[in-house]
């Protein structure tokens, strides 16, 4: 199940992101309905230890993120103990993981991508995904 939630809903401008006061209640509602074991967050607008704290509050025991560089690299993956995730590749525009569950031990590769709008940077994404 893939769905989109946003703390930017109805806003013009503003910071939003995972540190927004609107994000926690929006995510709690989503979590109650879908109970995801793995999430991918884009436009987090948060780095470092603050990112760890936010992901832990969301109920995910593990996480990996691409550090924010200016206005790029806002990409997080959080997961619960019920799944096995191994980060295979970390890139400014994607995180490639190997995913398995206790019910299905076969490995599935998942690429969480947040591509740059700039053509030259997007070319780096395609080279990185090869």
N, C-alpha and C positions, 0 to 999 in steps of 0.2 A: 504494500500500500504506500503510495507516494502522495503527499499532500503538501500544500503550501500554506504556511502561516506567516504573518508579518506584524511587527509592532509599528509599522509605518502606516497602517490602514487609516485613511482619511486625513493624513498629514501632508502639508506642503513644506518641504524643507525639514529642518530639525535633525537631531542626531539619531534618534531611534537606536536600533541595534539591540544586542543581548543585554546591555547594561541599562536599557530603558526601563522605567518603572512599569511600562505597559507590557513588557515581554514576559515576565514571570507568570502573571495570571493567564495570558494568552496561551503560553506553553502548557501550563497546568491543565487547562481545559482540553487541549489537544492530547496530552498524555493520558488523561482519564478516558477519553474516547477511543484512542488507538493503541495505547500501551506499547510504543515502539521499543525495540531492543537496541536499535541503532538509529542515530539521527545525523544529518548533515546540515550544518548551519552556514548560511552565506551572509555577508555583510554584517558580521558580528560586531565590528567596531570596538573590539576589546582584545588586549594582548596579555601574555604572561600569566602571572599568578591569579590575576583577576579572572581570566578565562577559566582556569582550573576551579576556582570557587564557584563560578556560575554553573559550570557543567556538573559539579558535584551536587549543587542545590537542585538541579534538574533530575537527579537520581541516576546518573550515569557514573559507573565506577571508573571507567577508563576514557581517555580522550587523546586526540592528536589534533594539532592545528598548524596552519601555515602562518608564520608571523606576519603582521601587518607591515607593509613597506609603503609609506605614504598612503595612497588610496587604493592600493592593490593588496592581494593576499589575505582577504578576509574569509577564511575557509576553515571550518571546524568539523570534526567527526567525533561523536561521543557514542559509547556503547556500554551495555550492561554485561554482567558476568555470564549471562545465558548464551552469549555468542563468543566465538573466538575470532579475533581480528589481529592480523599482522600487517603493519604498514610496510609495503614493499617499496614504494617510491614517494618521495616528498618533493614537490615542485611549487613554485610561486602560484601556479594556476590550477594545480590538481593534487589530490592525494589518492594514490593507488593502494588498495588493500586486498589482502587475501582473507576471505570470510568463510566461516563454517559454523555449524551449530552442533549441539549434542545429538540432535535428532537426524541431522544430515551431515556427516563428517566430510563429504566431498567439498573440495575447495572451489569457491566461486571468487573471481576477481571482480572488484567494483572500483570504478574510477569516479571520484567526486570532483567535478570540474567547475571552475569559476573562471571563465575565459575573459581576457582583457578585451576591451573595445578597440584597442589600438592594433592595427594590422601586424606590425612588426613583432609586438609582444605575443600576439596570437600565433604567429609562425613558430615562436619558441615553444608554445604549448604543443603544437603538432609534432615538432621534433622530439619533445620530451615524452610524448605518448607512444612513439614508435618502438 
